[in-house]
Amino acid sequence: MIIVTGAAGFIGSCLLSELNNRGYNDIVLVDDFSGPGKEKNLEGKKFLTRVPRDRFFDWLGKNHPEVSFIFHMGARTDTAEKDHAVFDHLNLNYSKTLWNACVSFGIPLIYASSAATYGAGERGYDDSHSVVEHLTPLNPYGQSKQNFDRWALAQKDQPLFWTGLKFFNVYGPNEYHKGRMASAIFHLYAQAKTGGGVRLFRSHQPDVKDGEQQRDFIYIKDVTDVCCYLMENKVNSGLYNLGSGRARSFRELAEVIFNTINKEPDIRFVDTPESIRETYQYYTRADMAKLRGAGYHRPFYSLEEGIRDYINNYLKNGRYM
């Protein structure tokens, strides 16, 4: 039996789909199922049962002998949220309790970390454990992920196998419910198809041109494939970057979207909101040598390939993965 926390969310539901595609149907879903917004993410998928997030540890205490693996994808991901207590509860302390349960019950664990731990990238984007202590995230979300990474590495008692995946900018189907926290691809496509042009953040750094802010964008199908690879192969435990290994500008991203829908690019610039201006990342690029060294050699979707698949096979007709 496999457990997926955050199972009704973006990454969790796509992971569930990929597990089903590989023949894994004995899956237990853990999430806050109280709202209807994410329900379509689960339609048509195969699983054993749902367990509410706040009842999960009681359930696990009774059913752990049947559990073979846990994917912990559940988290509060709002980068604009300023309340540290929210992140301490959902991202840090909940994850600590889950880690300790995996140690006690001998269950392998993969959990979601984040590239937000790298902050402005002053120390690069190397997933070596030696740099973790020195990273300075730019917001409480990133700090919560950093705090758990540091805590996990300091533990003498660890699960039989574990990895923390530092997700970079993930995009793809099943993010319809995310609102303003959905990917740039999701929002820019919605703008571009109306014919009113797209709006990118203006640069507020003199050495970076408008639209030339760069991020490492990774397609969700690559993310789920890596997750399943690590579950099935159980390579060396530790933290791993999970990005494409390439940095692409927001201008390029917008141009790819316009090209995919056969429209002339119409790009406009607006000021970055003051609420996030001081904590805005201008560049990210995952160093992927560690994962490649662990034996994962499949090529990642290019930005062009990923956007084309996302728009043509999902966004255009509102399909889910």
N, C-alpha and C positions, 0 to 999 in steps of 0.2 A: 504494500500500500504506500502510495506517494502522497505527501501533503503539500499543498500550495497555499501559502498565505497571500493575502491581497489578490485572491483568485478572480474576483470580479472586476479588477482594475485593468488598466491598459496592458502592462507587461504580463501580469499574472494570467489573464484570460488568453493572451496569445501563446503563452507557454503551455497552458492547458490544451489548446488546439494542436500544438506541435507534439505534445505527449500523446494525444489521441491518434495523430497521424502515424506515430511510431508503435501503436498498439498498446499503449498504456491507458487503461480505462479505470483501474482501481485507484482512483484519486479522491482525496478528501479536500474540499474547498473550505478555506478559512477567510473570513472577511466580515465587514459590517454590512449586512444584507438589508438594512432597514430602509434604504432609499431605492426608488425604482430606476434611477438614472443609469445604472450599470447593468441592469438585468439583461439587455440584449447581448451583452458581451458573452453571456453564458448559453444563449439559445443554441440548441443543436449539438451541444458538447456532451461527452460521456463522463460521468463521475459517479462515485458511490453515495456521497452525502455532503451536506453543508454543515459547517459548525460555526456559530457566531464567534467573532474574535474574542469577546470577553468571557466565553465559556471554553475556549480552546484548551487551556492547560488542564482543566478538570478532565476533559475528554481524553487528552493525551496520556494523562496518568493512568487511565483505565485501559487504553487501547494501544499503548506503545509497543507491545510485542509484535504487533502486525505491521508496524510502520518501518519501511525500508529506506526512506529518504524524505528530507524536508527541503523545499524551496521557500525561503522567507522573502517574498517580494512585497509584503505589506509595509507601508510607511506613510507618514505625512510628507508630501512632496512640495508643498507650497513654498517657493523660495522667497516670497514677499511677506510671509508670516513672521512676526517679530517676537511672539510669545515663546520663550525658551521652554516653559513648562509643558507646552503641547508636544514639543519635540522630545523632551526628556521622557515623557510618558510613553509615546507611541514609537519613537525611533530608537531610543536608548534603553530604557528599562525593560520594555517588552522584549527587545532583542536579547538582552542579558538573560532574562528568564528562559527564553527559548534556547539559547546557547547552553545554559546549565542543564536543561532538560535533555538536550541531545547528548551531552556528556554522560549524564546519569543513565540514560537508556540505550546508549551506544548507537545513535542515529546519525548518519552523515548529513551535512548541512551546507547549502549554498544560500548566501544572503545578498541582498542588494545594498552595495555601498554606492558611491557617487563620485563623479569627477568634480563636483562642487567642493570636495575636500581639498583640491589643489589651489583654491583661491584664485588669485590673479596670475598664477603660474610662475611666481618668483623663483621657485625651485624646480621648474620644469614639470614634466608629466611622466615621471619614472615611477613605476609601481613597486620599486624596491622597498622592503620593510624598513630599511635604515633611514628613509627620509620622512616616514609617517609622523614621527614626533615633532618635526619642524614645520609641518604644513600649517597655513593660516587661512582657513575658509573665510569667505566674505559675508556669510549670512548665517542665521541660526540653523537653517536646514543643513547646510554644509557642515556646520560645527557638530550637529548631532551625529552625522555620519562619521565624521572624524573621531568624535569621542568614542563611538562604538568600535571603530577599527583599532584605535589605540588600546582600548580595554581588551579586545579579543587577542591582540598580539601579546599582551602582558599575562594572559592566563596560563598557568601551569597545566591545568586540566583542560583539554581540548577535545572536540568530537573526533571520532576515528578518522574522518575526512571532513574538511571544510574549505570553502573558498568564499571570499568577499569580492563581489564583482563591482568594479568602479565604472558604472555606466556613464558614458558621455551623452551626447544629445540624441536620444532615441526617438524615432518617429515611425509611424505606421498605423495600420488599422486598429480599431477598438479604442481610439482616444477621443471619440465623439463626446463623451461625457465630461471631459477635463476642463472645458471652458477656457479661461485665459491661460491655464497651465498646459494646454495642448501644444504640440510642436509648432515651430515656425512654418513648417511645410503645410500643416493643416490650416493655419490662419491665412497664410499668403495665397493659397489656392482659393480659399473662400473669397478673398478680395479680388483676385485676378479674374475669376470666372464671371464676375458681375460687370466687368468692363470699366470699372472706376479706378484702375491702377492699384498698385500695392504700396504699402507704407513701411519703410524700414527706419530703424533708429539712426538718427544723425550721430556722427562721431563727436565725442566731446574730448578727444585726445588729439593734440595738434599733429602727431606723427601718423595718425590713422585717418584715411579718407572716409567720407560717408559711404556706408555700405561695404567697406572693406574689413569690418570686424569679422573674424574667422572662428569657426567652431568645427569640431569633429562630429559630424552627423553619422549615425549608424542606424541601419534599417532594422526593424524589429525581428525580421526573419533571421538575420544573423545572430541577434541576441538569443533567441530561443534555440537556435542550433548549437551555439556555444554552451548554453545551459545543459542541454541534453548530452553533449559530448563530455562535459565534466562529470555529470552524474554517471554515465556509462563507463568512463575510463578512470575516474578517481586518481588524477595525477597529483603532483605535490600540493599539499594544502597551502593556503595563504591568500594574499590579496592579488587580484589580477585586474589590469585595465581591460575594459571592453568598449572599444571604439573602432572606427574604420582604419585608424592610423594616418588619416589625411585631414588637413584643415582646409575648409572651403569657406569662401566669403558669403555673406548674406546676399550680396549682389548676384553672385553666381547662382545661388539657390533660387532667387527670384527669376533669373533668366531661364534656368532649367524648367521651372514651372510654366512660364509663358511659352517656351518652346514645346512642352508636352501638350499644351492645350491649343497650340497653333495660333497664338496671338503675339502681336508685337509687344515687346517689353515696355511697360509704363511704370516706372519706379519713382516714387516720391519719398521725401525724407521728413521725419518729425523728430522733435527733441525726445531724447530718452527721458522717461518720467523721473522727476527728482527723487522719488521714493526708492528707485533702484539704481540711480546714476552712479553713486559712489561704490556700488558693489557689483557692477556689471562686468562680466568677463569679456575681454576683447579678443582673446585667442585661447583656443584649447586644441591639443592634438595628442591623442593617446600614443604612448610608446608601447607597441604591441609585441616586443621581443619576448617577453616572459611567456605569454600565452602560446606564441609560435614555438618557443622552446619546449613547451609542455606537450607538443605534438599536434596542435590544431593548425592545419595547413590549408583549409579550404579558403578560397578567395571570398572577400566580402563584396557585397553589392557596392558598385560605385554610386555616387549621389544621383547620377543620371538614371541608372538602372532602378534604384530604389524608388525615386520619385515617380518614374514612369509606371512601375508596378502599383504603387500606392494609389495614384490618381486613377489610372485606367481600370484597375480591378477592384477598387474599394470606394474611393471618394466619389467617383462619378455616379455610382448607383447606390451609395450608402451601405455597401456590403460590410460584413464583419469577417474577421479571420477565425 
